[in-house]
Amino acid sequence: MFGKLAEQLLARNLAPLVVTGMLEVVFPSGKSQRFGAGTSPTASIRFSDTRAIWAILRDPDLNFGEMFMQGRLVVEQGSIYDVLELLLRHAKNVPVSATVRTLDAWRMRLKPLLQHNLRRKARANVAHHYDLDDQLYDLFLDGERQYSCAYFEQGDEPLEVAQLAKMRHLAAKLLVEPGQQVLDIGCGWGGLSRYLAEVADAGQVTGITLSVEQLEVARQRATLSDKAAQLDYRLEDYRDTQGPFDRIVSVGMFEHVGTAFHDAFFQQCRSLLREDGVMLLHFIGNSDVPDFNNPWIERYIFPGGHIPSMSEFMPALERSGLVVTDVEVLRLHYALTLRHWRERFMAKRAQAMELYDERFCRMWEFYLSMSETAFRYQDIAVFQVQMARKQEAVPLTRDYISARKAALAERERQRSPHR
């Protein structure tokens, strides 16, 4: 009785979601049902037990990924990305159930607690994701380990080309001049900071991170650079950094700050920035109204993370006294980036199995797949916000960006391989 009811309720929820393409669902009873127009793309899933269906009905945002990780939701045709694409392509047009509305309201209330990223918690959150086995990231990232949105000037170029274009784009907007002191907040494995020293000719680049693993790699790679003396990497919280700096850049770190600490972040950045300095903030943002972090992502991938809306971070930026000098929204660039990462990971999935296990591989595949569909269908984008202490710190028009990118590209061509 309960099995039949679960199947009926799931079918009722799936029918309005799958509009284009076709999704076949095989229930534990052996019965199957097709949803959609019957056209391409197509995918097929099977539930191993009725409780898995009830779990998804009760909390789809959390339990859909969990059932896939546990092998209780099995993809029999296509991939989990294909399944998510069929479910999310038209999801914004479908009203959520009363159960989901209640869960959403509860999660909005919990948001301040989950994002209360004091120093110790912030470091633990970073370690959860970035201090995994070092070999994992080599399976799907580019050679510089740029673990952030690439910049696709054509749309079909290789990942390495797009990631180099991203660094060039950032450096041009940062207006780095020879000899200047630059701070890279959340420097990762140091790819961007090395570019700023080697190609943009910054005088001194300080990179700070909360990841022990990233710090070790950044320092190792710095020793191979012809600008090693100008590169300094530290295990340091942004709240403890001492300035001043001519330029500040932060890529993919602001999502880990937490809304309660936006004021502290921008005020600290202003205090670290020289009077004629420029800062560039590159991060994942929500183009819709404020929301909570996806609960599956919160539990398994980025604890304490948040994708802020403009209305959440702009007031704190304004209160800091910094002046917004440019805002750019990169819409589908991260979807393209994630597609590269997902395809690379799946091509080397066997190697990931040697590092971890089947459950971890399913988790990572779901993470990359869900993230890609979010950037394609759920109003998630990348914001690049340029700011300064004084309006005149930045040229009057944006023409300088193209001019500086051309100059940087020429320097890239002139440099001989050094790594």
C-alpha positions in Angstrom: 0.0 0.0 0.0 2.7 2.5 1.0 4.8 1.5 -2.0 2.0 2.2 -4.4 1.3 5.5 -2.7 4.9 6.5 -2.9 5.0 5.7 -6.6 1.8 7.8 -7.2 3.1 10.8 -5.3 6.5 10.7 -7.1 4.8 10.5 -10.5 2.6 13.4 -9.6 5.7 15.5 -8.7 7.7 14.4 -11.8 5.1 15.0 -14.4 5.2 18.8 -14.4 9.0 18.9 -14.2 9.9 16.8 -17.2 8.6 18.8 -20.1 11.2 18.3 -22.8 13.0 15.0 -23.4 12.0 11.8 -21.6 12.7 10.3 -18.2 11.9 6.7 -17.4 11.5 5.7 -13.8 11.6 2.1 -12.7 9.9 1.6 -9.3 10.9 -1.0 -6.7 7.7 -3.0 -7.7 9.1 -3.4 -11.2 6.6 -1.1 -12.7 8.0 1.7 -15.0 6.6 5.0 -16.1 7.8 7.5 -18.6 7.6 11.3 -18.3 8.1 14.1 -20.8 7.5 14.5 -24.5 9.4 11.3 -25.5 12.0 13.2 -27.4 15.8 13.7 -26.8 17.4 13.9 -24.3 16.5 10.7 -22.5 17.5 9.1 -19.3 16.3 6.2 -17.1 16.5 5.7 -13.3 15.6 2.9 -11.0 14.8 3.0 -7.3 16.0 0.0 -5.3 13.6 0.5 -2.4 10.4 2.4 -1.5 12.0 4.2 1.4 14.3 5.9 -1.1 11.3 7.4 -2.8 9.8 8.6 0.5 13.1 10.2 1.3 13.1 12.2 -1.9 9.4 13.2 -1.5 10.2 14.4 2.1 13.3 16.4 1.2 14.3 16.4 -2.5 17.0 19.0 -2.1 19.0 16.9 0.3 17.9 13.3 -0.3 18.0 13.1 -4.1 21.8 13.4 -4.0 22.0 11.1 -0.9 20.0 8.3 -2.6 22.3 8.6 -5.6 25.4 8.4 -3.4 24.0 5.4 -1.5 23.2 3.5 -4.8 19.5 3.5 -4.0 18.7 5.7 -7.0 20.5 4.1 -9.9 20.9 5.7 -13.3 20.4 2.9 -15.9 20.5 5.1 -19.1 22.4 8.3 -19.5 24.1 10.0 -16.6 23.1 11.8 -13.4 23.7 15.0 -15.2 21.1 14.0 -17.9 18.6 13.2 -15.1 19.2 16.6 -13.4 18.9 18.5 -16.6 15.6 16.9 -17.4 14.3 17.7 -13.9 15.7 21.3 -13.5 15.3 22.7 -17.0 11.8 23.8 -16.3 11.7 23.6 -12.5 11.4 27.4 -12.0 7.9 27.2 -13.6 6.6 24.5 -11.2 5.3 25.5 -7.8 6.9 23.7 -4.9 4.9 21.6 -2.5 3.8 22.7 1.0 6.4 20.3 2.5 9.2 21.9 0.5 8.0 25.4 1.4 8.1 24.6 5.1 11.6 23.1 4.7 12.7 26.2 2.8 11.4 28.5 5.5 13.1 26.5 8.2 16.4 26.6 6.3 16.2 30.3 5.8 16.0 30.6 9.6 19.0 28.3 10.0 21.1 30.2 7.5 22.8 32.6 10.0 23.8 29.7 12.2 25.3 27.6 9.4 27.2 30.6 8.1 28.6 31.8 11.4 32.1 31.4 10.1 34.4 32.4 13.0 38.1 31.7 12.5 38.1 28.1 13.7 35.0 27.2 11.9 36.2 28.9 8.7 39.4 26.8 8.7 37.5 23.6 9.4 35.1 24.4 6.5 38.0 24.9 4.1 39.8 21.7 5.3 36.6 19.7 4.6 36.8 20.4 0.9 40.3 21.7 0.0 42.4 19.4 2.1 41.4 16.2 0.3 43.9 14.0 -1.4 46.1 16.3 -3.5 45.9 14.0 -6.5 42.1 14.4 -6.8 42.3 17.9 -8.2 44.8 16.9 -10.9 42.1 14.5 -12.3 39.9 17.3 -13.5 41.5 20.8 -13.1 43.9 22.5 -15.6 47.6 22.5 -15.0 47.5 25.6 -12.9 44.7 24.2 -10.7 42.4 27.1 -11.3 39.4 25.9 -9.2 37.1 28.7 -10.2 35.1 29.9 -13.3 37.1 30.1 -16.5 36.6 32.9 -19.1 35.5 31.6 -22.4 36.1 34.2 -25.1 34.9 31.8 -27.9 32.9 29.2 -26.0 34.5 26.1 -27.4 38.1 26.6 -26.5 40.0 24.1 -24.3 39.9 24.6 -20.5 43.5 25.6 -20.3 43.0 28.4 -22.8 39.9 29.6 -21.0 41.6 29.5 -17.6 44.5 31.5 -18.9 42.0 34.0 -20.4 40.4 34.3 -16.9 43.7 35.2 -15.2 44.4 37.7 -18.0 40.9 39.2 -17.6 41.4 39.6 -13.9 44.8 41.1 -14.1 43.7 43.6 -16.7 40.8 44.8 -14.5 43.1 44.9 -11.5 45.2 47.4 -13.2 48.5 46.0 -11.9 51.5 48.2 -12.4 55.2 47.1 -12.1 56.4 47.0 -8.6 53.0 47.1 -6.9 52.1 45.1 -3.8 49.2 42.7 -4.4 47.2 40.7 -1.9 45.4 37.5 -3.1 42.7 36.5 -0.6 42.0 32.8 -0.9 44.9 32.1 -3.2 44.2 28.4 -3.7 47.2 26.7 -5.2 48.7 30.0 -6.3 48.1 30.0 -10.0 46.7 33.6 -10.2 49.3 35.1 -7.8 52.1 33.5 -9.9 50.5 35.0 -13.1 50.4 38.5 -11.4 54.0 38.3 -10.5 55.3 36.7 -13.7 53.2 38.2 -16.4 51.6 41.3 -14.9 54.9 42.2 -13.3 53.7 42.9 -9.8 56.4 43.7 -7.3 55.3 41.5 -4.4 52.3 39.2 -4.3 51.1 37.8 -1.0 48.7 34.9 -1.1 46.7 33.8 1.9 44.7 30.6 2.3 43.2 28.5 5.1 44.1 25.2 3.4 47.2 23.4 4.5 47.3 21.3 1.3 46.9 24.3 -0.9 49.6 26.3 0.9 52.1 23.5 0.5 51.6 23.2 -3.2 51.6 27.0 -3.7 54.9 27.2 -1.9 56.4 24.3 -3.9 55.3 25.8 -7.2 56.6 29.2 -6.2 60.1 27.8 -5.9 60.0 26.9 -9.6 59.1 30.4 -10.7 61.6 33.0 -11.9 59.7 35.4 -9.6 60.0 33.2 -6.5 61.4 36.0 -4.4 58.3 38.1 -5.1 55.8 35.4 -4.0 54.8 35.0 -0.4 52.2 32.4 0.7 50.7 32.3 4.2 48.2 30.1 6.2 46.2 33.1 7.3 42.7 34.3 7.9 41.8 37.5 6.0 40.9 39.1 9.3 44.5 38.8 10.5 46.2 40.2 7.4 48.3 43.3 7.8 48.6 45.9 4.9 48.7 48.1 3.1 48.5 46.8 -0.5 48.2 48.6 -3.9 45.9 45.9 -5.3 43.6 43.2 -3.7 42.1 40.3 -5.6 39.9 37.5 -4.3 38.6 34.7 -6.5 36.2 32.1 -5.3 36.6 32.9 -1.6 33.8 35.4 -0.8 31.2 32.5 -1.0 32.9 31.2 2.2 32.7 34.4 4.2 29.0 34.2 5.3 26.5 37.1 5.3 27.1 37.9 8.9 30.7 38.7 8.1 30.2 40.8 4.9 30.7 44.0 6.8 33.9 42.7 8.5 35.2 41.5 5.1 34.7 44.7 3.2 35.9 46.9 6.1 39.0 44.9 6.4 39.6 45.1 2.6 39.2 48.9 2.8 41.7 49.1 5.6 44.2 47.0 3.7 43.9 49.0 0.5 46.0 52.0 -0.2 44.3 55.3 -0.9 44.7 55.0 -4.7 44.3 51.2 -4.6 42.0 48.9 -6.6 40.3 45.7 -5.6 38.6 43.0 -7.7 36.2 40.4 -6.2 35.3 37.4 -8.3 32.7 35.0 -6.8 29.6 32.9 -7.4 26.4 35.0 -6.9 22.7 34.6 -7.0 20.9 36.6 -9.6 17.6 36.0 -7.8 16.4 37.0 -4.3 18.4 35.8 -1.3 18.3 32.1 -0.6 19.9 29.4 1.6 22.8 27.2 0.7 21.7 23.9 -1.0 21.5 21.4 1.9 23.2 18.6 0.0 26.1 21.0 -0.9 26.1 22.3 2.7 26.5 18.8 4.2 28.9 17.1 1.7 30.8 19.7 -0.3 31.0 23.3 1.1 29.9 23.6 4.7 29.3 27.1 5.8 29.2 28.3 2.2 26.7 30.8 0.7 25.9 32.2 -2.8 25.0 35.8 -2.0 22.5 38.0 -4.0 23.4 41.5 -4.9 21.0 42.8 -2.2 23.0 40.8 0.4 26.5 42.0 -0.2 26.1 45.4 -1.8 24.9 47.1 1.5 27.9 45.9 3.4 30.2 47.1 0.6 28.6 50.5 0.6 28.9 50.7 4.4 32.6 50.0 4.2 33.3 53.2 2.3 34.6 51.4 -0.8 33.3 52.7 -4.2 32.0 50.3 -6.8 33.7 51.1 -10.0 32.6 48.2 -12.2 30.3 45.1 -12.1 30.4 42.3 -14.6 28.2 39.2 -14.6 29.6 36.1 -16.2 26.5 34.0 -16.9 27.2 30.7 -18.6 31.0 30.6 -18.2 30.8 28.5 -15.1 28.5 26.0 -16.7 31.0 25.6 -19.5 33.8 25.2 -16.9 31.9 22.6 -14.9 31.2 20.6 -18.1 35.0 20.4 -18.7 35.6 19.4 -15.1 32.8 16.8 -15.1 33.9 15.2 -18.4 37.5 15.1 -17.2 36.6 13.6 -13.8 34.4 10.9 -15.5 37.2 10.0 -17.9 39.5 9.4 -14.9 36.9 8.0 -12.5 38.9 4.8 -12.1 41.8 6.8 -10.7 39.5 8.5 -8.3 38.3 5.1 -7.1 41.9 4.3 -6.3 42.1 7.4 -4.1 38.7 7.0 -2.4 35.7 4.7 -3.0 32.5 4.3 -5.1 30.4 6.4 -2.7 32.9 9.3 -3.0 32.9 9.0 -6.8 29.2 9.2 -6.9 29.3 12.2 -4.6 31.8 14.0 -6.7 29.9 13.2 -9.9 26.7 14.5 -8.4 28.4 17.7 -7.1 29.8 18.5 -10.6 26.6 17.6 -12.3 24.3 19.5 -10.0 26.6 22.6 -10.1 26.5 22.7 -13.8 22.7 22.4 -14.0 22.5 25.2 -11.4 24.5 27.6 -13.6 22.4 26.7 -16.6 18.9 26.7 -15.1 18.8 28.3 -11.7 19.9 32.0 -11.9 23.4 31.3 -10.5 26.2 33.3 -12.1 29.6 34.7 -11.4 30.0 38.3 -10.3 33.1 40.3 -10.8 33.0 43.5 -8.7 35.7 46.1 -9.0 36.0 48.6 -6.2 38.3 51.3 -5.0 38.7 53.9 -2.2 38.5 56.7 -4.7 36.6 57.0 -8.0 39.5 58.3 -10.0 41.6 55.2 -9.2 40.1 53.5 -12.3 40.1 54.9 -15.9 37.0 56.8 -17.1 35.9 54.1 -19.6 36.3 50.3 -19.8 38.6 50.6 -22.9 41.6 49.9 -20.7 40.5 46.3 -20.1 41.0 45.3 -23.8 44.2 47.3 -24.1 45.7 45.7 -21.0 44.6 42.2 -22.0 46.3 42.6 -25.3 49.5 43.7 -23.6 49.3 40.8 -21.1 48.8 38.3 -24.0 51.9 39.7 -25.7 53.9 39.2 -22.5 52.6 35.6 -22.3 53.9 34.9 -25.8 57.3 36.4 -25.0 57.8 34.4 -21.8 59.7 31.1 -22.2 58.4 28.0 -20.4 59.7 27.9 -16.9 57.7 25.1 -15.2 
